[in-house]
């Protein structure tokens, strides 16, 4: 039901996230910069006792993996990384095995799940991270409503969105350079919607429409820099 619907909605937007998963993963060093900013904003304790961390629209897992790498699992704690794309989740699962020590691998659960219809219990999540995901939802307000539903009363959510099309445009240029797409295939559909929240007031209004109290929402503007290189020897 939900998983098939989510794939259909993604295709309506003209984005095949599973086919794009490997290319998306190339941007992990850059997206991780903002994942770390989100983690800092959430003020996660060093050891997560009796807490669930939920990564929504995780992609290939920059947020979930950063939490797992930098924090210690406590009793009854878990990290749930979700994305509606099976391709993204497949790569994320492999990265958990490759990049996490054995004692942390079982801490992270990777699940195919639609961020607009979370298969997560009400009031069960202490911290949510959603990094460069919600702006692609067909129904963004529904996505925020789902975040609020699963959050515990004193839970926190860090939602990271693009203020400009800078990095999506850059990734598009890289895709052209390495021959993934041709110039006449640009702009890619994702680039057109990536900066839907360029005005942060629009994100705030959608969060409020989703049920978040306006006076509980804090807007921060952060910048990140990473040097990409293209291997032209292939």
Secondary structure, DSSP 4 states (H G I P E B T S, - for coil): -HHHHHHHHHHHTT--TTTTHHHHHTTHHHHHHHHHHHHHHHT--SEE-S-EEEETT-TTTHHHHHHHHHSEE-TT-EEEEEES-HHHHHHHHHHHHHHS-HHHHTTEEEEE--TTS--S-TT-EEEEEEES-GGG-SSHHHHHHHHHHHEEEEEEEEEE--SSSHHHHHHHHHHHHTTSS-GGGPSPHHHHHTTTTSSHHHHHHHHHHTT--GGG------------------
